[in-house]
Amino acid sequence: MGALDEGHFDLELENGVKLSSLELGFEQEPDALAIEDAVKVLLQGLGEDINREGIKKTPHRVAKALREGTKGYTQNVKDIVEGALFPEAGVDHGIGHAGGAGGLVIVRDLDLFSYCQSCLLPFQVKFHVGYVPSGQRVLGLSKFSRVAEVFSKRLQNPQRLADEVCSALQHGIKPAGVAVILQCSHLHFPNLESAFLDPNHQGWVKALVSSGAGVFENENADIWSDLLSLLRFRGINVDKTHIKDYAERCWCPSMSSSSSKHSSKIESANQGMVAAVVSILRSLGEDPLREELLGTPRRFVKWLMNFENSIIDMKLNGFAFGRMDLLKPNGEVSRGNEHIHSELNLSFWSQCEHHLLPFHGVVHIGYFCAEGLNPIGKSLLQSIVHFYGFKLQVQERLNRQIAETVSSLLGGDVIVVVEASHTCMIARGIEKFGSSTATIAVLGRFSTDHSARAMFLQNIPKTTFDG
């Protein structure tokens, strides 16, 4: 048996004839195929060749990721909780062995992710839960994460997620009370224009929300003070005032940002892309007519159009190579009559072409600069980074393209390091926050001179971006 494609296979018969899984009747589920067809429409709307190597399997990968990331629609909390409730004597009156005096049990620092119902981009969740057992029932601690995941793996916003998890635990365990606190982080992608205009763009929107039931329903109850005090032991310094302040802020960046340029495009040329996103929502088991989802397809397409191929190439040809700003050095290391000039922490934003999930980070560029000459302008280097970032990418290609373009301007001796945080690593891979990747490209003398590479690499700060 040999590989045909992800999700497919071929079978070789004794006479040498090969039959694919599709010919044998082992077809993918209709919903998955509908998502794949919709993703093809989106890719074509961006001007991409859906048969290009590296992208031709993207529809299948995206469908698989979306179905995995929203599998909570097909899961039932009752199936998880039943069989995981254990008898524990002495917890009927708030005092017992499960958690000590007061009976409070807390599970902290559970890492989850969910898809934002307003824009379809994943967001990170740090989950904390506390409950007071009753009726001689305690829940196996590993089940809290599984219950939370049922609701996080749906299209959500933070408050709705907190409320649903809290309600499910209250009904499933029947404790004296349940409290849920979520610390959520939503990636805030700029569009191409704002990336140039605002070099200090903040990459994350934070939200802190809570939900309580039973003895936690009264937000002024003493039990809340106990819970928050125990969270502070882990450096989670929150109180009810902070939670109220966050609740009043706008959560999803797509709800507050607007661009008439992109909006007009969506109204005219990209109705097919909007319809494709509606099809994806329906295939995931959602109702596209649900009030919170009515504007989601347009917002997603508006965001996705930042990575349209033709626009980026046109701007690259028309802007970057016609000028060179001269600024004072950002960082130098002497080498005889030359300096290794460093431009560090140039921000970039991009979109993984394998899963259509965002990744972002910083770029560090080093090159030799003759003594007495001004280095190339930081603004030009940042422009080059943005031009290659705002398209469907893989990090290794982004690294190489930046290095080759800077080399063409400077004569060949260039080193480029890209550090990035990939959403797909959280949503599809190791599912651990804070993980990042680093790639390096070296040209000219940097490819042969180990000491020059070492000098540049030692100049990179230890902490460079919020992964």
C-alpha positions as CSV (number, residue, x, y, z in Angstrom):
1,M,0.0,0.0,0.0
2,G,1.4,3.4,-0.9
3,A,0.6,7.0,0.0
4,L,-1.6,8.9,-2.4
5,D,-2.4,12.0,-0.4
6,E,-3.2,12.9,3.1
7,G,-6.5,11.1,3.9
8,H,-6.2,8.9,0.8
9,F,-4.3,5.7,-0.1
10,D,-3.7,3.5,-3.1
11,L,-3.9,-0.3,-3.2
12,E,-1.7,-2.4,-5.5
13,L,-3.3,-5.7,-6.6
14,E,-1.4,-8.9,-7.4
15,N,-1.5,-8.1,-11.2
16,G,0.2,-4.8,-10.6
17,V,-3.0,-2.7,-11.1
18,K,-3.2,0.2,-8.6
19,L,-6.6,1.4,-7.3
20,S,-7.0,4.6,-5.3
21,S,-9.1,4.8,-2.1
22,L,-11.6,6.9,-4.0
23,E,-12.0,4.2,-6.7
24,L,-12.5,1.6,-4.0
25,G,-15.3,3.7,-2.4
26,F,-13.4,4.9,0.7
27,E,-14.3,8.6,0.2
28,Q,-13.8,11.4,2.6
29,E,-16.8,12.6,4.6
30,P,-19.0,15.1,2.6
31,D,-18.4,17.9,5.1
32,A,-14.6,17.6,4.8
33,L,-14.9,17.7,1.0
34,A,-17.1,20.8,1.1
35,I,-14.5,22.5,3.3
36,E,-11.8,21.6,0.8
37,D,-13.8,23.0,-2.1
38,A,-14.4,26.2,-0.1
39,V,-10.7,26.6,0.7
40,K,-9.8,26.2,-3.0
41,V,-12.2,29.1,-3.7
42,L,-10.4,31.2,-1.1
43,L,-6.9,30.4,-2.4
44,Q,-8.0,31.2,-6.0
45,G,-9.4,34.5,-4.7
46,L,-6.0,35.3,-3.4
47,G,-4.5,34.7,-6.8
48,E,-2.8,31.5,-5.8
49,D,-2.3,28.4,-8.1
50,I,-4.0,25.7,-6.2
51,N,-1.8,23.1,-8.0
52,R,1.4,24.7,-6.8
53,E,3.7,22.4,-4.9
54,G,3.4,23.2,-1.2
55,I,-0.1,24.5,-1.5
56,K,-2.0,21.8,-3.4
57,K,-2.6,19.9,-0.2
58,T,-3.6,23.0,1.7
59,P,-7.3,22.5,1.3
60,H,-7.1,19.0,2.8
61,R,-4.9,20.3,5.7
62,V,-7.1,23.2,6.4
63,A,-10.2,21.0,6.4
64,K,-8.5,18.6,8.8
65,A,-7.4,21.4,11.1
66,L,-10.8,23.1,11.2
67,R,-12.6,19.8,11.9
68,E,-10.2,18.9,14.6
69,G,-10.3,22.4,16.1
70,T,-14.1,22.4,16.2
71,K,-14.7,18.8,17.2
72,G,-16.4,20.0,20.4
73,Y,-19.7,20.2,18.4
74,T,-19.8,16.4,18.3
75,Q,-18.8,15.8,21.9
76,N,-20.9,15.5,25.0
77,V,-19.9,16.6,28.5
78,K,-22.1,13.9,30.1
79,D,-20.0,11.2,28.4
80,I,-16.8,12.6,30.0
81,V,-18.1,13.2,33.5
82,E,-20.0,10.0,33.9
83,G,-17.6,7.4,35.2
84,A,-15.2,10.0,36.5
85,L,-17.1,11.0,39.6
86,F,-15.7,9.5,42.7
87,P,-17.2,9.2,46.2
88,E,-15.4,11.1,48.9
89,A,-16.8,11.0,52.4
90,G,-17.1,14.2,54.4
91,V,-17.7,16.8,51.7
92,D,-21.4,17.3,52.3
93,H,-21.1,20.4,54.5
94,G,-18.2,22.3,52.9
95,I,-15.6,20.7,55.1
96,G,-13.8,17.5,54.0
97,H,-10.8,15.7,52.7
98,A,-11.2,17.0,49.1
99,G,-9.4,20.3,49.4
100,G,-9.2,20.9,53.1
101,A,-11.4,23.3,55.1
102,G,-14.1,24.8,53.0
103,G,-13.7,22.0,50.4
104,L,-12.4,24.3,47.7
105,V,-10.7,22.5,44.8
106,I,-8.7,24.4,42.2
107,V,-7.2,23.4,38.9
108,R,-4.9,26.0,37.4
109,D,-3.0,26.9,34.2
110,L,-4.7,24.6,31.7
111,D,-3.7,25.6,28.2
112,L,-6.4,25.6,25.6
113,F,-7.2,27.2,22.2
114,S,-10.4,28.1,20.5
115,Y,-11.6,29.7,17.3
116,C,-12.9,33.2,17.5
117,Q,-16.5,33.3,16.3
118,S,-16.1,36.9,15.0
119,C,-13.1,36.3,12.7
120,L,-12.3,32.5,12.6
121,L,-8.8,33.1,13.9
122,P,-7.6,30.9,16.8
123,F,-7.1,32.5,20.2
124,Q,-5.2,31.2,23.3
125,V,-6.9,30.4,26.6
126,K,-5.3,30.0,30.0
127,F,-8.0,28.2,32.0
128,H,-8.5,28.1,35.8
129,V,-11.4,26.4,37.6
130,G,-12.5,26.1,41.2
131,Y,-15.3,24.1,42.7
132,V,-16.7,23.1,46.1
133,P,-17.7,19.4,46.1
134,S,-20.9,18.3,47.6
135,G,-23.0,15.1,47.8
136,Q,-19.8,13.1,48.3
137,R,-18.8,13.6,44.7
138,V,-15.4,14.7,43.4
139,L,-14.4,14.8,39.7
140,G,-11.2,13.2,38.4
141,L,-8.9,16.2,37.9
142,S,-7.9,15.3,34.3
143,K,-11.6,15.6,33.3
144,F,-11.6,19.4,33.9
145,S,-9.4,19.9,30.9
146,R,-11.5,17.6,28.8
147,V,-14.7,19.3,29.7
148,A,-13.2,22.7,29.0
149,E,-11.9,21.4,25.6
150,V,-15.4,20.3,24.5
151,F,-16.5,24.0,24.5
152,S,-13.2,25.5,23.5
153,K,-13.2,23.4,20.4
154,R,-16.1,25.4,19.0
155,L,-16.5,28.9,17.6
156,Q,-16.4,31.0,20.7
157,N,-15.8,34.3,22.5
158,P,-14.3,34.4,26.0
159,Q,-17.4,35.1,28.0
160,R,-19.5,32.6,26.2
161,L,-16.8,30.0,26.7
162,A,-16.5,30.7,30.4
163,D,-20.3,30.5,30.9
164,E,-20.6,27.3,29.0
165,V,-17.8,25.5,30.9
166,C,-19.1,26.7,34.2
167,S,-22.7,25.6,33.5
168,A,-21.6,22.2,32.2
169,L,-19.5,21.5,35.3
170,Q,-22.3,22.7,37.6
171,H,-24.9,20.4,36.0
172,G,-22.5,17.5,35.6
173,I,-20.9,17.4,39.0
174,K,-23.7,19.0,41.0
175,P,-21.3,20.7,43.5
176,A,-22.0,23.5,45.9
177,G,-20.6,25.8,43.3
178,V,-18.2,26.3,40.3
179,A,-16.1,29.2,39.3
180,V,-14.2,29.6,36.0
181,I,-11.6,32.2,35.1
182,L,-10.2,32.5,31.6
183,Q,-7.1,34.5,30.5
184,C,-7.5,34.9,26.7
185,S,-5.1,36.2,24.1
186,H,-6.2,37.1,20.6
187,L,-3.6,37.7,17.9
188,H,-4.1,41.3,16.5
189,F,-2.8,41.2,12.9
190,P,-2.3,44.6,11.3
191,N,-3.1,45.1,7.6
192,L,-0.3,46.0,5.3
193,E,-0.9,49.8,5.4
194,S,-1.1,50.0,9.2
195,A,2.0,47.8,9.6
196,F,4.0,50.5,7.8
197,L,2.3,53.4,9.7
198,D,2.5,51.9,13.2
199,P,5.9,50.2,13.9
200,N,4.9,49.7,17.5
201,H,1.7,47.8,16.7
202,Q,0.6,45.7,19.7
203,G,0.3,42.1,18.6
204,W,-2.2,40.8,21.2
205,V,-5.6,41.7,22.6
206,K,-6.1,40.4,26.1
207,A,-9.3,39.4,27.9
208,L,-9.9,38.3,31.4
209,V,-13.4,36.8,32.1
210,S,-15.1,34.8,34.8
211,S,-18.2,32.9,35.4
212,G,-19.7,31.5,38.6
213,A,-22.5,29.2,39.7
214,G,-23.9,28.0,43.1
215,V,-21.9,29.6,45.9
216,F,-19.9,31.5,43.3
217,E,-22.9,33.1,41.7
218,N,-22.6,36.1,44.1
219,E,-19.4,37.8,42.9
220,N,-18.9,39.5,46.3
221,A,-19.0,36.1,48.2
222,D,-16.0,35.4,50.4
223,I,-15.3,32.2,48.4
224,W,-14.2,34.3,45.5
225,S,-11.5,35.8,47.7
226,D,-10.3,32.3,48.6
227,L,-10.1,31.3,44.9
228,L,-8.3,34.5,43.8
229,S,-5.8,34.2,46.7
230,L,-4.9,30.7,45.7
231,L,-4.4,31.8,42.1
232,R,-2.0,34.5,43.2
233,F,0.3,31.7,44.6
234,R,0.9,30.9,40.9
235,G,1.5,34.5,39.9
236,I,-2.0,34.9,38.5
237,N,-2.7,38.3,40.0
238,V,-6.3,39.1,39.2
239,D,-9.3,40.4,41.0
240,K,-12.9,41.1,40.2
241,T,-12.2,44.7,39.3
242,H,-9.7,43.6,36.7
243,I,-12.2,41.1,35.3
244,K,-14.9,43.8,35.0
245,D,-12.5,46.2,33.3
246,Y,-11.6,43.6,30.7
247,A,-15.2,42.5,30.1
248,E,-16.0,46.0,28.9
249,R,-13.3,46.1,26.3
250,C,-13.7,45.1,22.6
251,W,-12.4,41.5,22.3
252,C,-11.9,40.7,18.6
253,P,-9.8,43.2,16.7
254,S,-11.8,42.6,13.5
255,M,-14.9,44.1,15.3
256,S,-13.2,47.5,15.8
257,S,-11.0,47.8,12.7
258,S,-12.3,48.7,9.3
259,S,-10.8,49.4,5.8
260,S,-13.0,50.9,3.1
261,K,-10.5,49.6,0.5
262,H,-10.9,46.0,1.6
263,S,-14.6,46.4,2.3
264,S,-15.3,47.6,-1.3
265,K,-13.4,44.6,-2.6
266,I,-15.5,42.2,-0.6
267,E,-18.7,43.9,-1.8
268,S,-17.7,43.4,-5.4
269,A,-15.0,40.9,-6.4
270,N,-15.1,38.5,-3.4
271,Q,-18.7,37.4,-3.0
272,G,-17.6,33.9,-4.0
273,M,-15.0,33.9,-1.1
274,V,-17.7,35.1,1.4
275,A,-20.0,32.3,0.2
276,A,-17.1,29.8,0.6
277,V,-16.7,30.8,4.3
278,V,-20.4,30.5,4.8
279,S,-20.1,26.9,3.4
280,I,-17.2,26.2,5.9
281,L,-19.3,27.4,8.8
282,R,-22.2,25.1,7.8
283,S,-19.9,22.2,7.2
284,L,-18.5,22.6,10.8
285,G,-22.0,22.2,12.2
286,E,-22.6,25.9,12.9
287,D,-25.6,28.0,11.8
288,P,-24.3,30.8,9.6
289,L,-27.4,32.8,10.5
290,R,-26.6,32.8,14.2
291,E,-26.5,36.4,15.2
292,E,-22.9,36.3,16.4
293,L,-21.8,34.8,13.0
294,L,-23.6,37.0,10.6
295,G,-20.6,39.2,9.9
296,T,-17.9,36.5,10.3
297,P,-17.5,35.4,6.7
298,R,-16.9,39.0,5.5
299,R,-14.5,39.8,8.4
300,F,-12.5,36.6,7.6
301,V,-12.3,37.4,3.9
302,K,-11.3,41.0,4.7
303,W,-8.5,39.8,6.9
304,L,-7.4,37.1,4.4
305,M,-7.2,39.7,1.5
306,N,-4.1,41.1,3.3
307,F,-2.2,38.2,1.7
308,E,-3.3,38.6,-1.9
309,N,-0.4,37.9,-4.1
310,S,-0.8,40.5,-6.8
311,I,-1.1,43.5,-4.4
312,I,2.0,42.6,-2.5
313,D,4.1,42.1,-5.6
314,M,3.0,45.4,-7.1
315,K,3.9,47.3,-4.0
316,L,7.2,45.6,-3.7
317,N,8.2,46.6,-7.2
318,G,6.9,50.1,-6.9
319,F,8.3,51.1,-3.5
320,A,11.2,49.3,-2.0
321,F,13.9,49.3,-4.6
322,G,13.7,53.0,-5.6
323,R,15.1,54.5,-2.5
324,M,17.4,54.0,0.5
325,D,17.0,56.0,3.7
326,L,20.2,56.6,5.7
327,L,19.9,56.3,9.4
328,K,22.4,56.1,12.2
329,P,23.5,52.6,13.1
330,N,21.3,50.5,15.4
331,G,24.1,48.2,16.5
332,E,27.7,47.6,15.3
333,V,30.6,45.2,15.9
334,S,34.0,46.3,14.7
335,R,36.0,44.2,12.2
336,G,39.0,46.1,11.0
337,N,37.9,48.8,8.5
338,E,34.4,47.3,8.5
339,H,31.5,46.9,10.9
340,I,28.9,44.2,11.2
341,H,25.8,46.3,11.3
342,S,22.7,44.9,12.9
343,E,19.1,45.8,12.5
344,L,17.3,43.8,15.2
345,N,13.6,43.1,16.1
346,L,12.0,44.1,12.8
347,S,8.4,42.9,13.2
348,F,6.7,40.7,10.6
349,W,3.3,39.2,10.2
350,S,2.5,36.4,7.8
351,Q,0.1,33.5,7.0
352,C,1.2,29.9,6.8
353,E,0.3,28.5,3.4
354,H,-0.1,25.0,4.7
355,H,-3.0,25.6,7.2
356,L,-4.0,29.2,6.5
357,L,-3.1,30.0,10.1
358,P,-1.1,33.1,11.1
359,F,2.4,33.3,12.3
360,H,4.4,36.3,13.4
361,G,7.6,37.4,15.0
362,V,10.8,39.3,14.5
363,V,13.6,39.5,11.9
364,H,17.2,40.2,12.7
365,I,19.5,41.3,9.8
366,G,23.2,41.7,9.8
367,Y,25.6,42.8,7.1
368,F,29.1,44.3,6.6
369,C,29.3,48.1,6.4
370,A,32.5,49.8,5.4
371,E,33.9,52.4,7.9
372,G,32.7,55.9,7.2
373,L,29.6,54.8,5.2
374,N,26.1,55.0,6.5
375,P,24.2,51.8,6.8
376,I,21.1,51.0,4.8
377,G,18.0,52.6,6.3
378,K,16.0,50.6,8.8
379,S,12.7,51.7,7.2
380,L,13.8,50.0,3.9
381,L,14.7,46.8,5.7
382,Q,11.4,46.9,7.5
383,S,9.6,47.4,4.2
384,I,11.3,44.4,2.7
385,V,10.3,42.3,5.7
386,H,6.7,43.4,5.4
387,F,6.5,42.9,1.6
388,Y,7.5,39.2,1.9
389,G,5.6,38.7,5.1
390,F,2.2,39.7,3.8
391,K,1.6,36.7,1.6
392,L,1.1,33.0,2.0
393,Q,4.4,31.8,3.3
394,V,6.5,29.3,5.1
395,Q,9.2,30.5,7.5
396,E,12.1,29.0,5.7
397,R,11.1,30.7,2.4
398,L,10.5,34.0,4.1
399,N,14.0,33.8,5.6
400,R,15.6,33.1,2.3
401,Q,13.7,35.8,0.4
402,I,14.6,38.5,2.9
403,A,18.3,37.4,2.8
404,E,18.4,37.4,-1.0
405,T,16.7,40.7,-1.4
406,V,19.0,42.5,1.2
407,S,22.0,40.8,-0.4
408,S,21.1,42.2,-3.8
409,L,21.2,45.7,-2.3
410,L,24.3,45.3,-0.3
411,G,26.6,43.1,-2.4
412,G,26.2,39.7,-0.9
413,D,27.4,39.5,2.7
414,V,24.2,39.1,4.7
415,I,22.9,37.1,7.6
416,V,19.2,36.9,8.5
417,V,17.5,35.3,11.5
418,V,13.7,34.9,11.8
419,E,12.1,34.1,15.1
420,A,8.4,33.2,14.9
421,S,5.4,32.0,16.8
422,H,3.2,29.8,14.7
423,T,-0.5,29.4,15.4
424,C,-0.5,26.0,13.7
425,M,2.0,24.7,16.3
426,I,-0.6,25.5,19.0
427,A,-3.8,24.5,17.1
428,R,-2.4,21.6,15.1
429,G,0.9,20.4,16.7
430,I,2.4,20.4,20.2
431,E,-0.5,22.5,21.6
432,K,1.9,24.4,24.0
433,F,1.9,28.1,24.3
434,G,5.2,30.0,24.2
435,S,6.9,27.6,21.7
436,S,8.7,29.3,18.8
437,T,10.9,28.6,15.8
438,A,14.1,30.2,14.6
439,T,15.6,30.0,11.1
440,I,18.8,31.4,9.8
441,A,20.0,32.3,6.3
442,V,23.7,33.2,5.5
443,L,25.2,34.6,2.3
444,G,28.7,35.7,1.3
445,R,31.3,35.9,4.0
446,F,28.7,35.0,6.7
447,S,28.5,31.5,5.2
448,T,32.2,30.8,5.7
449,D,33.2,33.1,8.6
450,H,32.2,31.4,11.8
451,S,33.4,34.3,14.0
452,A,31.4,36.8,12.0
453,R,28.2,34.7,12.5
454,A,29.0,34.3,16.2
455,M,29.4,38.1,16.6
456,F,26.1,38.8,15.0
457,L,24.2,36.1,16.9
458,Q,25.6,37.2,20.2
459,N,24.2,40.7,19.5
460,I,20.6,39.4,19.4
461,P,18.7,40.0,22.6
462,K,17.6,37.0,24.7
463,T,14.0,38.0,24.7
464,T,12.8,39.6,21.5
465,F,9.1,39.1,21.0
466,D,5.9,38.0,22.6
467,G,5.5,34.4,21.3
